[in-house]
Amino acid sequence: MNYNKVLVLAPHTDDGELGCGATISKLIRQGKQVFYAAFSLCQESLPEGFPPNTLELEVKEATGRLGIPASNLFIFDFKVRYFERDRQDILETMVSLRKKVSPDLVLLPSRNDIHQDHETISKEGVRAFKHSAILGYEMPWNNFSFHTSCFVEVSEQDLQTKRHALEAYKSQAKRVYLSSESVNSMARVRGMQSGFQFAEAFEAIRILF
């Protein structure tokens, strides 16, 4: 990829790792600057018994395992499932990120993601970063349909790094889609579709050459 500054927009902590963690690993191995913005700490969704700051600590650990410097991590605390209500504030936050980061490439949820928070991040992200290249990452449990118009080849090392990052989310360990089996299976399917051994698929929203 001929993009040197990449910004990942994650509606909730762990979304970026799930949707494009192996690609993040590859970009960092290639010497690219990767920035990560998490828009909600999802305190309301924490299992009983976990401290309120659990997901803040976990996202810091997970993104660190991917190789993202702490200075490149932005954490916001919009209320989970209320992003549409806070749409304008989210857009203004993204505009501030655009000015601070000036990304060449933005990775955000697919336009076909049916989760209400993911949908808001996708829509406002396209508005805020209309002069950057934009790829939509997939989350199969939220996508009734997905346009596999872009594939990124990833290595076994990148997959291992993605799995290691997801293991930081101990509070979410019971979620099936965080399992190593799910991560590996999806990478193999997307690899088969694209002629690679392993790959992550994206929806090409805006490509700049």
C-alpha positions in Angstrom: 0.0 0.0 0.0 1.3 3.4 -0.9 -0.2 5.0 2.2 2.1 6.1 5.0 -0.3 7.5 7.6 -3.3 5.2 8.5 -6.1 6.0 10.9 -8.3 3.2 12.2 -11.8 4.3 13.4 -13.2 1.8 16.0 -16.7 2.5 17.3 -16.0 0.4 20.4 -12.8 -0.9 21.8 -11.7 -4.2 20.0 -13.6 -3.4 16.7 -10.4 -2.2 15.0 -8.5 -5.3 16.0 -11.4 -7.6 15.0 -12.0 -5.9 11.6 -8.4 -5.3 10.5 -5.9 -6.3 13.1 -3.8 -8.4 10.8 -3.7 -5.5 8.3 -2.6 -3.2 11.0 0.2 -5.6 11.9 1.3 -5.7 8.3 1.3 -1.9 7.9 3.4 -1.5 11.0 5.9 -4.1 9.8 6.2 -2.1 6.6 7.0 1.1 8.6 3.7 2.9 8.2 2.4 5.2 10.9 -0.8 3.8 12.3 -3.2 5.7 14.5 -6.2 4.2 16.3 -9.3 6.0 17.6 -11.8 4.2 19.9 -15.0 6.1 20.3 -16.6 4.3 23.3 -15.3 2.4 26.3 -18.6 0.5 26.5 -18.8 0.5 30.3 -22.5 -0.5 30.1 -21.5 -3.7 28.2 -18.9 -4.9 30.7 -19.6 -8.3 32.3 -20.4 -8.2 36.0 -17.3 -8.0 38.3 -15.0 -6.0 36.0 -13.9 -2.5 37.0 -15.3 0.4 35.0 -11.9 1.2 33.4 -11.3 -2.4 32.2 -11.8 -1.8 28.5 -9.6 1.3 28.6 -6.8 -0.8 30.0 -7.5 -3.6 27.5 -7.5 -1.4 24.4 -4.2 0.1 25.5 -2.7 -3.4 25.9 -4.2 -4.7 22.6 -3.1 -1.8 20.4 0.4 -1.9 22.1 0.6 -5.6 21.1 -0.2 -4.6 17.5 2.7 -2.2 17.6 0.7 1.1 17.8 2.5 3.6 19.9 0.6 4.9 23.0 0.9 8.4 21.5 -1.1 7.2 18.4 -4.0 5.9 20.5 -7.1 8.2 20.9 -9.8 7.1 23.3 -13.2 8.8 23.6 -16.2 8.0 25.8 -19.3 8.3 23.8 -22.2 6.3 25.2 -22.6 2.9 23.6 -25.7 2.6 21.4 -26.3 6.3 21.5 -23.9 7.4 18.6 -26.7 8.5 16.4 -27.9 10.9 19.1 -24.3 12.2 19.4 -23.6 12.3 15.7 -22.6 15.9 15.4 -20.2 15.7 18.3 -18.7 12.5 16.8 -18.3 14.3 13.4 -16.5 17.2 15.1 -14.2 14.8 16.9 -13.3 13.2 13.6 -12.6 16.6 12.1 -10.2 17.3 14.9 -8.6 13.9 14.3 -8.3 14.8 10.6 -6.4 18.0 11.4 -4.2 16.2 13.9 -3.3 13.1 11.9 -3.9 14.0 8.2 -4.3 10.3 7.3 -3.7 9.0 3.8 -5.9 6.0 4.5 -8.8 5.6 6.9 -10.1 2.1 7.9 -13.6 2.2 9.3 -16.7 -0.1 9.5 -18.4 -1.2 6.3 -21.3 0.9 5.0 -23.4 -2.3 5.4 -22.7 -2.7 9.1 -26.1 -2.8 10.8 -24.9 -2.0 14.3 -26.2 1.5 15.1 -22.9 2.8 16.5 -20.9 1.2 13.6 -23.3 2.8 11.1 -22.7 6.2 12.6 -18.9 5.9 12.6 -19.0 4.7 8.9 -21.3 7.6 7.7 -19.6 10.4 9.7 -16.1 9.0 8.8 -16.8 9.2 5.1 -17.9 12.8 5.6 -15.0 13.8 7.8 -12.3 12.1 5.7 -13.6 12.6 2.2 -10.2 13.6 0.9 -8.5 10.4 2.2 -8.6 6.9 0.8 -11.2 4.9 2.8 -11.6 1.2 3.2 -14.5 -0.4 5.2 -13.6 -3.4 7.3 -16.0 -6.4 7.8 -17.6 -7.7 10.9 -19.6 -10.7 9.6 -21.9 -10.9 12.6 -23.1 -7.3 11.7 -23.0 -7.6 7.9 -26.0 -9.0 6.1 -24.0 -8.3 2.9 -20.5 -7.2 2.3 -18.7 -6.0 -0.9 -15.4 -7.8 -1.0 -13.9 -5.3 -3.4 -10.4 -5.2 -1.8 -8.2 -7.8 -0.2 -5.1 -7.4 1.8 -2.7 -10.3 1.9 -1.5 -11.0 5.5 1.0 -13.5 6.9 0.8 -16.1 9.6 2.9 -13.7 11.7 0.2 -10.9 11.2 -2.5 -13.4 12.2 -0.6 -14.4 15.3 -0.2 -10.7 16.2 -3.9 -10.1 15.7 -4.8 -13.1 17.9 -2.3 -11.9 20.5 -3.9 -8.5 20.5 -7.5 -9.9 20.9 -6.3 -12.0 23.8 -5.8 -8.7 25.7 -9.6 -8.4 25.9 -10.1 -10.8 28.8 -13.5 -9.1 29.7 -14.8 -10.2 26.2 -13.3 -13.7 26.2 -16.7 -15.4 25.9 -17.5 -13.8 22.6 -17.2 -16.4 19.9 -15.9 -14.0 17.2 -12.8 -13.3 19.4 -11.7 -16.9 19.3 -8.6 -18.0 17.4 -10.7 -20.4 15.4 -12.9 -17.6 14.1 -10.0 -15.3 13.3 -8.1 -18.1 11.4 -11.2 -19.3 9.5 -12.1 -15.9 8.2 -8.5 -15.2 7.1 -8.4 -18.6 5.3 -11.7 -18.0 3.5 -10.7 -14.5 2.4 -7.3 -15.8 1.3 -9.0 -18.5 -0.8 -11.2 -15.9 -2.5 -8.2 -13.7 -3.3 -5.6 -16.3 -4.2 -3.5 -15.8 -1.1 -3.0 -18.1 1.9 -4.4 -15.5 4.3 -6.2 -12.2 3.8 -8.5 -9.6 5.2 -11.3 -8.3 3.1 -12.4 -4.7 2.8 -15.1 -2.7 1.0 -13.4 -0.1 -1.2 -15.2 3.1 -0.4 -12.7 5.6 -1.8 -9.4 4.7 -3.5 -6.7 7.3 -4.3 -3.7 6.6 -6.5 
